Amino acid sequence: MPEELPRYGRTMAKVLTVKPGITGLWQVSGRNDIPYRQRVQIDAYYASYRTWWLDGLIVLKTIAVMLFPRQSGGY
């Protein structure tokens, strides 16, 4: 994946300004069903529009995903 970082230029630079956390917007929006390019776009959206409300939504969606995981044959 590091070889892909330069392809995203300023978008990746914006994403890297946000401290990583336990969960994130793309993780609760589809996780492994989302291609890498879309994950970067979702992270860039979060980096540009982060608010307490968005963080609260992510926390609520994280709880929902933990309580009601999809049956996809994964972990």
Buried (B, 14 or more C-beta within 10 A) or exposed (E): EEEEEEEBEEBBEBBEEBEEEEBBBBBBBBBEEBEEEEBBBBBBBBBEEEEEEEBEEBBEBBEEBEEEEEEEEEE
